[in-house]
Amino acid sequence: MIDIRHVTHIYPGRRKTPPRTALDDLTLQVPAGAFAILSGPNGSGKSTLFRILCGQAVPSRGEILINGIHLLANPAQARAEMAVVFQSPAVDKHLTVAENLAIHARLYGLSRAEASARMGEALDWSDLGDRLKDKVDHLSGGLARQVELAKCLLTRPRLLLLDEPTTGLDPASRRSFLGALQRLQQQRQMTVLMTSHVFSEAEDADSVAIMKGGKLLAHDRPAALRALLGREMVVVQSRTAESLEAAIRADVGLSVRRIGDEVRLGETDIGQSLPLLETLLARYRPMIDSIAIRQPGLEDVFIHLTGKTPAALEEEAR
């Protein structure tokens, strides 16, 4: 459904600012019916790619096909395949749910009869059935996001693009929105591409593309990405992390990585981590503030690939 081929995008420099490469020879495919998440810290190029996919920007080089349609050569035809949920809310909070949906239908040229016929299918997955006469301003953040999704579904898109859709939502609203989105995607077999800098949101996706500095670091199923680090990892917190890292590297002979005041020993299998933890405590207890065994997550994969936390990279980009 989405075929991105060697896309590069360079923002031109200004008087005191050099040109900046936001996307660097990016190639990525998302098959039809998949739920894919584009993840990475702020500044990794996710939003630039999203703007290009939506037709808001033209890449410096490369090409993009949407369901086989060349996005740059036939933008109107390609955009007809998709619907978009932007990071900033795109509903009128002073209007009711029904009024927002009606306006969107008119903007897309749907007659009243067509809009009425599609209203049920646009809402049947949602929690908005008894809230149609409520102003959006009176809804929770999660329900307001559902209004945006319902609005997009009126046009029956084959591809749904979402840019950081959970930004500003509380944890309960975030979970509710993501749950509704996943149910909707499975019911309708839509292709969904969602950007997110929250790695935990990607755990249930069909595939995750991890970006940094405009480059694609990895793209695979979440389980396959986590497998890069083994089934378990031992994580040690230490105020003398640099010295502890050197000592462990010399004595234990395992893969060791230091991230700030944290020392990580990855690529261990079930049953190996506990003896390793006991060994570390026996040899280096005075240097250890805390120690734990845990299964790696996608943020751990990012740290493994880059050597830095997302927060540290965002700080460097400022």
C-alpha positions as CSV (number, residue, x, y, z in Angstrom):
1,M,0.0,0.0,0.0
2,I,2.9,2.4,0.8
3,D,6.1,2.1,-1.2
4,I,8.7,4.7,-0.3
5,R,11.8,4.5,-2.5
6,H,15.1,6.3,-1.7
7,V,13.4,9.5,-0.4
8,T,15.7,12.3,0.7
9,H,14.4,15.7,2.0
10,I,16.7,18.6,2.7
11,Y,15.5,21.8,4.3
12,P,17.3,24.8,2.7
13,G,19.6,26.8,5.0
14,R,19.1,30.5,5.9
15,R,21.6,33.2,6.5
16,K,23.1,31.7,9.7
17,T,21.7,28.2,9.4
18,P,23.1,25.5,7.2
19,P,20.9,23.2,5.1
20,R,19.5,20.3,7.2
21,T,18.8,16.8,5.9
22,A,15.5,15.6,7.5
23,L,15.3,12.3,5.5
24,D,18.3,10.5,4.2
25,D,17.7,7.9,1.4
26,L,14.7,6.4,3.1
27,T,13.2,3.2,1.7
28,L,10.2,1.6,3.4
29,Q,7.3,-0.6,2.4
30,V,4.0,-1.1,4.3
31,P,1.8,-3.9,2.9
32,A,-2.0,-3.5,2.4
33,G,-4.0,-4.3,5.6
34,A,-1.0,-3.8,7.9
35,F,-0.9,-1.7,11.1
36,A,2.6,-0.1,11.0
37,I,4.1,2.4,13.4
38,L,6.8,4.9,12.6
39,S,8.7,5.5,15.8
40,G,11.7,7.4,17.0
41,P,12.5,10.5,19.1
42,N,11.4,14.0,18.1
43,G,13.7,15.2,15.3
44,S,14.1,11.8,13.7
45,G,12.3,12.7,10.5
46,K,8.8,11.2,11.2
47,S,6.9,14.4,10.8
48,T,8.7,15.3,7.6
49,L,7.9,11.9,6.1
50,F,4.2,12.3,7.2
51,R,4.0,15.8,5.6
52,I,5.3,14.3,2.3
53,L,2.9,11.4,2.4
54,C,0.0,13.8,3.0
55,G,1.1,16.0,0.0
56,Q,2.1,18.9,2.2
57,A,5.7,18.8,1.1
58,V,7.6,17.5,-1.9
59,P,10.8,15.4,-1.3
60,S,14.1,16.6,-2.6
61,R,14.7,13.2,-4.2
62,G,13.0,9.8,-4.4
63,E,9.5,8.6,-5.2
64,I,6.5,7.3,-3.3
65,L,3.7,5.0,-4.5
66,I,0.3,4.8,-2.7
67,N,-1.5,1.6,-3.8
68,G,0.5,1.7,-7.0
69,I,-0.2,5.4,-7.7
70,H,2.7,7.7,-8.0
71,L,2.2,10.3,-5.3
72,L,4.2,13.1,-6.9
73,A,2.9,12.5,-10.5
74,N,-0.8,11.9,-9.5
75,P,-1.3,13.6,-6.1
76,A,-5.1,13.9,-6.2
77,Q,-5.5,10.3,-7.2
78,A,-3.1,9.1,-4.5
79,R,-4.7,11.2,-1.8
80,A,-8.2,9.8,-2.7
81,E,-6.9,6.5,-1.2
82,M,-6.2,8.0,2.2
83,A,-7.5,9.8,5.2
84,V,-5.4,11.8,7.7
85,V,-5.5,12.5,11.4
86,F,-3.1,15.3,12.2
87,Q,-1.3,15.9,15.5
88,S,-3.2,19.1,16.0
89,P,-6.9,18.5,16.5
90,A,-8.9,19.2,13.2
91,V,-12.4,19.3,14.6
92,D,-14.4,22.4,15.6
93,K,-14.8,22.2,19.4
94,H,-17.7,24.7,19.3
95,L,-19.8,22.4,17.1
96,T,-21.5,19.1,17.9
97,V,-20.2,15.7,16.9
98,A,-22.9,15.5,14.2
99,E,-22.1,18.9,12.9
100,N,-18.4,18.2,12.6
101,L,-19.2,15.0,10.6
102,A,-21.7,16.8,8.4
103,I,-19.2,19.5,7.5
104,H,-16.5,17.0,6.6
105,A,-18.9,15.1,4.4
106,R,-19.8,18.3,2.5
107,L,-16.2,19.2,2.1
108,Y,-15.6,15.8,0.4
109,G,-18.6,16.3,-1.9
110,L,-20.9,13.7,-0.3
111,S,-24.6,14.3,-0.6
112,R,-26.8,14.4,2.4
113,A,-28.1,11.0,1.5
114,E,-24.6,9.5,1.1
115,A,-23.4,11.1,4.4
116,S,-26.5,9.7,6.2
117,A,-26.0,6.3,4.8
118,R,-22.3,6.2,5.8
119,M,-22.8,7.8,9.3
120,G,-23.6,4.5,11.0
121,E,-20.6,2.7,9.7
122,A,-18.4,5.6,10.6
123,L,-19.6,5.5,14.2
124,D,-20.5,1.9,14.9
125,W,-17.0,1.1,16.3
126,S,-16.9,4.2,18.5
127,D,-18.3,5.3,21.9
128,L,-20.0,8.3,20.3
129,G,-23.5,6.8,19.6
130,D,-25.3,8.8,22.3
131,R,-23.0,11.9,22.1
132,L,-23.9,13.2,18.6
133,K,-25.6,16.3,19.9
134,D,-22.8,17.1,22.4
135,K,-20.3,19.8,21.5
136,V,-16.8,18.4,21.0
137,D,-15.6,20.8,23.7
138,H,-17.6,18.8,26.2
139,L,-16.0,15.5,25.3
140,S,-12.9,13.9,26.8
141,G,-9.7,14.0,24.8
142,G,-10.0,10.4,23.8
143,L,-13.6,10.8,22.6
144,A,-12.6,14.0,20.7
145,R,-10.0,11.9,18.9
146,Q,-12.7,9.4,18.1
147,V,-14.6,12.2,16.4
148,E,-11.6,12.8,14.1
149,L,-11.4,9.1,13.3
150,A,-15.2,8.9,12.6
151,K,-14.9,11.9,10.3
152,C,-12.1,10.3,8.3
153,L,-14.1,7.1,7.9
154,L,-16.9,8.8,6.1
155,T,-14.8,8.8,2.9
156,R,-14.1,5.0,3.2
157,P,-10.3,5.3,2.9
158,R,-8.1,2.3,2.2
159,L,-5.1,4.0,4.0
160,L,-5.2,5.9,7.3
161,L,-2.3,8.1,8.3
162,L,-2.0,9.4,11.9
163,D,0.6,11.8,13.2
164,E,1.2,11.4,16.9
165,P,-2.6,11.1,17.5
166,T,-2.2,10.4,21.3
167,T,-0.3,13.7,22.0
168,G,-1.9,15.4,25.0
169,L,-4.1,12.5,26.0
170,D,-4.0,11.1,29.5
171,P,-3.0,7.5,29.9
172,A,-6.6,6.2,30.1
173,S,-7.6,8.2,27.0
174,R,-4.5,7.0,25.2
175,R,-5.3,3.4,25.9
176,S,-8.9,3.8,24.9
177,F,-8.0,5.6,21.6
178,L,-5.4,3.0,20.6
179,G,-7.7,0.1,21.4
180,A,-10.5,1.6,19.3
181,L,-8.0,2.3,16.5
182,Q,-6.7,-1.3,16.5
183,R,-10.3,-2.8,16.5
184,L,-11.2,-0.5,13.7
185,Q,-8.2,-1.5,11.6
186,Q,-8.8,-5.2,12.1
187,Q,-12.5,-4.9,11.3
188,R,-12.0,-3.0,8.1
189,Q,-8.6,-4.4,7.0
190,M,-7.4,-0.8,6.5
191,T,-3.7,0.0,6.1
192,V,-2.7,2.2,9.0
193,L,0.6,4.1,9.4
194,M,0.9,6.0,12.6
195,T,3.8,8.1,13.9
196,S,4.7,8.0,17.6
197,H,7.6,8.8,19.8
198,V,6.2,6.6,22.5
199,F,7.7,3.2,22.0
200,S,5.2,1.4,24.2
201,E,2.5,2.3,21.7
202,A,4.1,0.2,19.1
203,E,4.2,-3.1,21.0
204,D,1.0,-4.5,19.4
205,A,1.6,-3.2,15.8
206,D,2.2,-5.5,12.9
207,S,5.5,-3.8,12.2
208,V,7.6,-1.0,13.6
209,A,10.0,1.2,11.7
210,I,12.5,2.9,14.0
211,M,14.1,6.1,12.8
212,K,16.9,8.4,13.9
213,G,18.4,11.4,12.2
214,G,16.3,10.9,9.0
215,K,17.6,7.3,8.6
216,L,15.7,4.0,9.0
217,L,17.5,2.0,11.6
218,A,15.2,-1.1,11.6
219,H,11.8,-2.2,10.3
220,D,10.3,-5.5,11.5
221,R,7.7,-7.1,13.8
222,P,8.0,-6.0,17.4
223,A,8.9,-9.5,18.5
224,A,11.7,-9.8,15.9
225,L,13.1,-6.4,17.0
226,R,13.1,-7.4,20.7
227,A,14.8,-10.6,19.8
228,L,17.9,-8.6,18.8
229,L,18.5,-8.2,22.5
230,G,17.8,-11.8,23.6
231,R,14.9,-12.9,25.8
232,E,16.1,-11.1,29.0
233,M,18.5,-8.4,30.0
234,V,20.2,-7.4,33.3
235,V,20.1,-3.7,34.0
236,V,22.3,-2.2,36.7
237,Q,22.1,1.4,38.1
238,S,25.4,2.8,39.4
239,R,26.8,6.1,40.4
240,T,30.2,4.8,39.2
241,A,28.8,3.4,35.9
242,E,31.9,4.1,33.8
243,S,34.1,2.1,36.2
244,L,31.6,-0.6,36.6
245,E,31.2,-1.0,32.8
246,A,35.0,-1.4,32.4
247,A,35.2,-3.9,35.2
248,I,32.3,-6.1,33.9
249,R,33.6,-5.9,30.4
250,A,37.0,-7.2,31.5
251,D,35.7,-9.9,33.9
252,V,32.5,-11.3,32.5
253,G,33.0,-11.3,28.8
254,L,29.4,-10.4,27.8
255,S,28.0,-7.6,25.7
256,V,27.9,-4.5,28.0
257,R,26.5,-1.1,27.2
258,R,26.5,2.0,29.4
259,I,23.7,4.6,29.1
260,G,24.3,7.4,31.6
261,D,24.3,5.9,35.0
262,E,22.9,2.6,33.7
263,V,24.9,-0.5,32.7
264,R,23.1,-3.0,30.5
265,L,24.0,-6.7,29.9
266,G,21.8,-7.9,27.0
267,E,21.4,-11.0,24.8
268,T,20.8,-13.5,27.7
269,D,18.3,-16.4,27.5
270,I,15.8,-17.5,30.1
271,G,17.7,-19.1,33.0
272,Q,21.0,-17.3,32.4
273,S,20.1,-13.9,33.9
274,L,19.7,-14.9,37.5
275,P,23.2,-16.5,37.8
276,L,24.6,-13.5,36.1
277,L,22.8,-11.2,38.5
278,E,24.2,-13.1,41.5
279,T,27.7,-13.0,40.0
280,L,27.5,-9.2,39.6
281,L,26.2,-8.8,43.1
282,A,29.0,-11.0,44.5
283,R,31.7,-9.1,42.7
284,Y,30.6,-5.5,42.5
285,R,28.0,-5.0,45.2
286,P,29.6,-1.7,46.5
287,M,29.3,-0.2,43.0
288,I,25.7,-1.2,42.5
289,D,22.8,1.0,43.5
290,S,20.1,-1.3,42.0
291,I,19.9,-4.3,39.7
292,A,17.0,-6.0,37.9
293,I,16.2,-8.6,35.3
294,R,13.7,-7.6,32.6
295,Q,12.5,-8.4,29.2
296,P,13.6,-5.9,26.5
297,G,11.1,-3.5,25.0
298,L,11.2,-1.5,21.8
299,E,12.8,1.5,23.6
300,D,15.6,-0.9,24.7
301,V,16.0,-1.9,21.0
302,F,16.4,1.8,20.1
303,I,19.0,2.3,22.8
304,H,20.8,-0.9,21.5
305,L,20.8,0.5,17.9
306,T,21.9,4.0,18.8
307,G,23.7,3.9,22.1
308,K,21.6,6.7,23.5
309,T,18.1,7.1,25.0
310,P,15.5,9.0,22.9
311,A,15.5,11.8,25.5
312,A,19.3,12.3,25.1
313,L,19.0,12.5,21.4
314,E,16.1,15.0,21.6
315,E,18.3,17.1,24.0
316,E,21.2,17.0,21.5
317,A,18.8,18.1,18.7
318,R,17.7,21.3,20.5
